[in-house]
Amino acid sequence: MEVKGFDLSSATENRIAETVAAGRFPHACIIEGGSEEYRLELARKIAGALICGNKETVPCGICSHCHKALKHIHPDIEEYYPKTDKGKKEEAFSADYVRDIRDKVFIIPNEADKKIVILSNAQRMNDTGQNSLLKILEEPPGYAYFIFLCPSKDYFLDTILSRVTVWSLSGGTEAEGAAFTREELAEAAEKMIKAMLSGSEYEIMKSASVFDKNQKLLQETLPVIKEILAAALRIKYNAPEETGFETAAETAAKLPAKFIAELIDFIDELWESMNYHVNLNLAISRLSSRLRKAAGGD
C-alpha cells in the first residue's frame, strides 16, 4: 500500500507512514512535541490515511471518506478538546468527560470500518480520567484508534504509557515559541512542589522530566513555583492568604520559613541564569538537587 501526504524527510512522519502502509498502526498512540498546530495536523493526516476506503493508495483523495476527512466532517473521525467543567475556570478533560468519550467509542463506526479518536491537549487529563481509559486501551474494539496529542508524554501515567506507542516530534518544538496556559504552568509547578514534599527522589526526578527538551516550559514554570513558595511563606507568618495553589498550605506546614525563603532565592537565581542561556539539563539537575535538599531539610 502506498501512503501519501506525509513529510518523509521527517523521521517520525516517515515511520508513521510505514506503519500505516504495513497495516500496523497502533490502536493507541501519543504524539508529543512539536507545536499544538503541528500535532493536530499530523493526527488529521493519520486519520485521513486510516479512514480512506482505497486499498492501494491512502489517502486517495477521491473516495467519500477522504472528502469528508478533508472537510473535518467525517462522523468516524472524532476530535475532542479540553472544556470548562461544571463552571470551573480551568479547561480540562475531566473524569466524567473522559468516561463519556470512552463510552462513545463502543458505538460502532457510522460509515467507515474504523473510528479514530483524537484528543488534543491531552495533557489536561487528570489521573482519574487516565485511569478510566486503561481497560479500553488494553483491549480496544478492533475498529478503534486513539491519538493523544500533548507537549510531552510525561504528563501521562506509566500505566497509560505501557499501553500506547509514543511518536516524538522534533521540529517546531514547544520550546521554540508556543505559549503555555496558566493552568499548564500551575500544574507543572504544583507537581514539582508535591514531589518535593513527598521526599521521594524518584518523584522529584519524574516531575522534572516534563521539562526535558523544553526550556521555555521550565522558564515559565519557575515564576509559578516562586508564587507558591511566596504564598507558603505568607501563610507561615500568619498573613491572610487566598491562593489557588493547594500545595502552598502544605509547604508552609512542612518546611521551616528559612528553607522556603532560601528556595525562593534559588528560584530567582535559576530563572536569571536561564535568561543567559544556561544548559537546560544543568538547570533541571540543579532544580531537582535543590528540591531534594529542601525535602531532606538540608
N, C-alpha and C positions, 0 to 999 in steps of 0.2 A: 504493500500500500504506500502511495506517495502522500506526504503531508506538506501542505503549502502554508505560507503566511508567517512562518516563524523565522526569526533572525538567526540563521545558522552560524553567524560569526560570534554569537553569544554561546558560550559553552553550556550554560544552563538551558537556554531555549533549544539548543541542538539536542541535548539529552532528552528533554521533554518530548520533542518531535519524534525521536527514535522510539520512545516507549509507546507513543500513540500509534505510530506506524506498525509496531510489532504487536499491537493489541494488548500491551502490558501496562497501560497507565493505571496507577494505583487507585483504589476506591476512596482513599483519603490522603490528602497531602496538605502541607503548609508551604506557602510561598512567602519567604522572608526577604527583607532587604529591599533595595530599590525605593523609588518613590511610591506614594499611595496610588498615583495615576498609572505608573508602570505595572504595579502588581495587578491592578484591576484589568488593564489592557491585556496582560498575559493570560489572566484567568478567562477572559472572554474569548481569547484565541483558542485556548484549550477546550472550552465549552463548545465552540463552533465546530472544532475538529471532531469532538466526540459525538456530537449530536447529528452530524451530517449523515445522510442516508446513502451516500455513494460508497461503493465497496473498493474502488480503485484509487481515487484521489479525494482527500479530505482537507479542508472543506472544499466542496466542489464549486460553491458559489451559484449553483443553478437550482438545486432542489428547494422545496418549500421550507425545509428545516434551516437551510443556510440563509434564505431570505429573511426569515423571522429572527434568526440569531443576530444577523447584522443590524436589524432594527431594534434589537433588545426587547422583542415581544414574544419570544418563544415560551410557551407555557411550561416547558420542561427544563428551562434554564432559570433558576430562581436565585435572585440576588438579595441578600439581607444586609442591613446596616444597623449600627447601634441606634437605639431610640430612647427617648426620655421615658423613664419607668415610674409610673404612678405618681406623677407630679414632682419627682426629684429633679434637681437641676442637671445632674450629670447624665450623659448619654452612655448607654451600656447595653450589653447582651445580658439581660437579667436571666436568672434561672428559669422563670416561667416562660420567657420569650424563647429561650433555647429549647425548652421542652416542647413548645408549640411547633418550632421548626422541625425538631426531631420527629414528632408525630406526623407531620405533613409528608415527610419523606416516605412513609409507609403507604401513601396513596400512589398507586401505580402511575407511570407516565401517561400523559394525556394523548400525545401524538407520536412521540419518538419511542425508541426502545431503551432509552436511557433518561435519567434525571440527574442534572448537575446542580448542586447547591453551592453557591459562592457566598462566603461570609467575609465582608470587607471590614477592616479594622477589628479583626477578631481578638486582638489583644485586650479589648474591653469586655471580655467574657470572664466572669469570676469563676472561682474554683468549683462552686456548686453547679454552675452551668456546664463547665467542662466535664464534671463527673457524670452529668446526666447523658452525655454523649458516648461514654465508654462502651456500653453494650452494642450500640449500633455501629460504632467504628470497628469493633472487633468482629461483628457478624452483620455487615451491611446487606441490604437487599441487593441482588445481583445487578440491578439496573442503576443503583445509586452511586454518585461520586460527590465527595465533599472536597471543596477547595477553600482552605483558610488563608486569609491574607493578613499579614502583620509585619511590623518593622523587624521583629526578632522572635525566633522560636522560643526564647527563654521566658516569654510570657505564659507558656503552657506548662501544665503539669507533666511530670515524667511519664505518668500513665497514658497521657494523650500522645506524647512523643513516641512512645513504644508502638503505637498503633498506626502511625502515619509515615509517609515519605516526606522529607524536607527538601525543598528546592531553594537554594540560596542565590540571590541576585547580587551582582557586583556593581553594575553601572547605575549611576543616578541614585546613590545611597541617601538614606535619611540624613546622614551627617553632612551631606553636601547642600542642605538648604531647606528641606521640608520642615514646616512648623509643627510643633507638638502642642496638643491641647493642655490646658491646665490640669485636667483630670489625669492624663497620661503621666505628666510630671509628678503630680501628687502621689499617684500610685507607685511609681518607681521610688520616690523618696521614702514613702511610708514602709515599703518592703525592706529598704535598707535599714531603717530605724528598727523595725521589728526583728530583723536578723541580728542586729547589734544587741538588742535587749535579750534575745534568746541565749546569747553567749556561745552560740554554735559557730565554729569556724566554717563549717560546711555551708550553713545557711547564709553567712556573710558572703562567701565566695559565689554562691548561687545567685544571690540578689544582685551582686556586682556584675555578673556575666551579661546582663542585659545591655551593658554599656560597651561590650566588645565591638570594635569596628564602628562605634557610634559616638564620636567625640561631642557632637552637637547635643545629643541627648544628655550626656554627662554634664556638660557645661550648663545646660538649662535646668538640670535637676538639682545641682548643688545649692542654688539660692533657695529652693523649696526645702531642702534639708535644713538649711540655716533657719528658715521660718519656723520649722517645727521645733528646733532646738531653742530658738529665742522664746517661743511660746512656753516651752517647758521651763525655761529659766524664770519667766514672769510668774508662772504658777508656783515655782519653788519659793519665791519671795512673797507669796500670797497676794499678788496683784490680780485684780479682776481680769479674767481672760476668757474670751469667747473664740474658740478656734474650731475649724472643721477637721482638724487633724486628731484622730483618735489616739495616736501614739504620743502626743505631747504630754498628756497627764501621766501616762505610763513611764515616760522618760523622766519626768520630774520625780516620780515616786521611787525610781530605781537608781538614779545617778546623783551623786553629790553636785551641788551648784558649781563647784570648782571645775569638775570634769566637763560639765555642759558648756561652761564659758570657754574652756580650752578647746573643745570641739568646734565651737563657733569660730574661734580664731583660726583653727586649722582649715575649716571650710573656706574662709575668706582667702587664706594663703593659697590653697589649692586652686580655687577659682581664678585667682590672679595669675598663677603660673600657667594655667591653660590658655590664657589670653596671649601668652608669649610662646605658644606652640610647643609646650612640653609634650613628651612622648605619651600617647594615650595609655598604653599598657602600664607605664610607670605611674601615671596618675591613678589608674584603677588599683594598682598594687598598693600605693600609698594610702588611698582611701580605705581599702579593706584592712590594711595593717592597723590604721589608726582606730577603726571601729572595733577591731579585736581587742586592742589595748583598753579602750573605754569599757568594753563589756567585762573585761577582767579586772577593772579598777586600777590598772597600771597608770 
